[in-house]
Structures are given as structure tokens and as C-alpha cells.
Amino acid sequence: MAHLEIREEVEEGEDGSDAGGDDDEAEDDAFVQKYRKVTPNIQDYWIKLMPDQDEFINVLLKTFSEGLQAIKCFERWSKHTELLVYSEALETWDDKVGDDWGDNSLESTSLDPVAWITDHPVQKTREKEINDLVKSAYGKAMRFLTRFQPLLEIYWRNKQFDINILVNERLNNAVESLSNTLMLLKYYTAHFQTQLPGTTDIGLLHLDSKTIKQDLAPTPKLLQDEVEKLVPADTKEKTNLVLVWLTQSIRDLNKPVNDVSDFVLQI
């Protein structure tokens, strides 16, 4: 909305002319540099990945640990107490798996795979590999979020826009400003619908941004509707004021004039 400008009020001199004279005209012709406020990393303040990187890593490590515990549901048959009666029936020279088949030879009959994989390279580097993979995936996701930056900046500027400026009597090029504003909002409506992603696969991660799209996409249209309601309502109000003034003025002019003083009062 940077194209909207309000004319400054100019004080008149005693003779009714502008106080500045030619100097004001020269200042009007001078070029004034305009700047637009931008927020380069606005997405970092308004968008957050959930779960965050550390939470995601902790869940994966916990899942691996729980998986190893779940494998322990398998029971070993060697040294199992239920097979003890068969072990006692064997002769001393018969082959057995394990040396001691007594009642207290095992604390648990569940298989424990940790002992088998402790020295495996994958088990030793498991946490580092998970950290590296997740950090890389989150880095790609954060780079993807930069595509929201221009859209969030438009949303931020629209939130700050005071639509009452469009009905300000001192608005420069009021008709063009209103027309340009409506066209810009219509463009933003289409732009938001096409440029806001719903879901995206970024390597390891599946990003669901449907909530962001649902929140941002309708905002330009809502602002456009506000403008389209405000301008006719304001025009009607000002027209009614003019009508009241004109009606009263006609009544005053219809009063009989007997001398100059009565004429001056009518004016």
C-alpha cells in the first residue's frame, strides 16, 4: 500500500494565498525517496516446525530402545526351566546346550539382542547417524520455509494497513488509489491461493502446512471485502451531510432580503 499518500495541510496567508508561495511549488516538484519496511526472516518468528529437531531425535532414539526391548518377548529354549525335566533324563555324556541347567541358572528366559549387537558398527554410531540425518532434514525444511517469507510480509503489511486512508479527503489521486488497492488485493488473493503449499515432502520429513494456508489464504479477500463495504458507506454518509447542508442553504436563500446585512447573513 506504499502508493497511498495524504496531502499535507497548507496554511493560508492573510490575503488568502498559500504561505509558502513559489518555494512550496519547488518543494512539490522535488523527488522524495520512499522506503518500504521489510522483515527478511519473518518466517522464523511466525512459523515453527513441530516437533522440533531435538524432540524428533529423542523420539527416534526412544523408538530404537523400545524396539530392542520388544524383541525380548522371544524366549530361549536352552536352559529353560520347562525343559529341565528332559535335561535330567539325559546321560552325562549326552550333548547339551549350556553347562548348567539348574533352576537358578538363568535370571530370565527372554532373549536379549543387545549382547549380540553391542560391537556392531551400526550400534556404535547409531546416535551420531540419527543426529546427522535429522539435522540435515531439518536444515532443508528451514530452507523450504523461506518461501513463506514474501507471503508473510504481504500479510504483515496488510494487517497494518488502515483502510480509512482510502476515504480521507486529502488522499492524493483518490480514484486511482482506490482502484489500484482493489486490484492489488485481488492479485494477492490469487497469489496466496497458488503460492501457499498445503503438504510437502522434504526428504525425511513430511511438512503439513495446511493450517498456515487456511489462516493466510483468505486474508486478502477479507480485506478487499472491508474496503468494498467501507467506501460506499462513507460516500453515502458524506453525501447525506452535503444534502443536509444544501437543503439548509436553500431554505436560507429563500428568506426575504431587506438590506445588505440580511444578504451577508445568508452567505
Residue pairs with C-beta under 8 A, 6 or more apart in sequence:
1 157
1 158
1 161
1 181
1 184
2 34
2 36
3 177
3 180
4 165
4 166
4 171
4 172
4 177
4 181
5 171
5 172
6 165
6 168
6 170
6 171
6 172
7 170
7 171
7 172
8 170
9 170
10 18
10 19
10 20
10 24
11 18
11 19
12 18
12 19
13 19
18 24
20 27
38 153
39 45
39 152
39 153
39 156
40 149
41 149
42 149
42 152
42 153
42 156
43 145
43 146
43 148
43 149
43 152
44 145
46 152
47 145
47 148
47 152
47 212
49 138
49 141
49 142
49 145
49 207
51 59
53 134
53 135
53 138
56 134
56 138
57 130
57 131
57 134
60 130
60 134
61 127
61 130
64 126
68 113
68 114
71 111
71 113
72 110
72 111
72 112
72 113
73 110
74 110
74 111
75 109
75 110
75 111
76 109
76 110
76 111
77 83
78 97
78 98
79 97
79 98
79 100
79 101
79 105
79 106
79 109
80 106
80 109
81 103
81 106
81 109
83 101
84 101
84 102
84 103
87 96
87 101
88 101
90 96
98 105
117 123
122 129
133 204
134 204
136 203
136 204
137 202
137 203
137 204
137 205
138 205
140 202
140 203
140 205
141 202
141 205
141 207
144 200
144 202
144 207
147 195
147 197
148 196
148 212
151 191
151 192
151 195
151 196
151 216
152 216
154 188
154 191
154 192
154 220
155 216
155 219
158 188
158 219
158 220
158 223
161 223
163 223
163 226
163 227
163 230
164 230
165 171
166 174
166 177
166 178
166 181
166 227
166 230
166 231
167 230
167 231
167 234
167 235
171 177
178 227
178 231
181 227
182 224
182 227
182 228
185 220
185 221
185 223
185 224
185 227
186 220
186 224
188 220
189 220
189 221
189 224
191 220
192 216
192 217
192 219
192 220
193 217
196 209
196 212
196 213
196 216
196 217
197 207
197 209
197 213
198 208
198 209
198 210
198 213
199 206
199 207
199 208
199 209
199 210
200 206
200 207
200 209
201 207
252 266
253 266
255 262
255 266
256 262
257 263
257 266
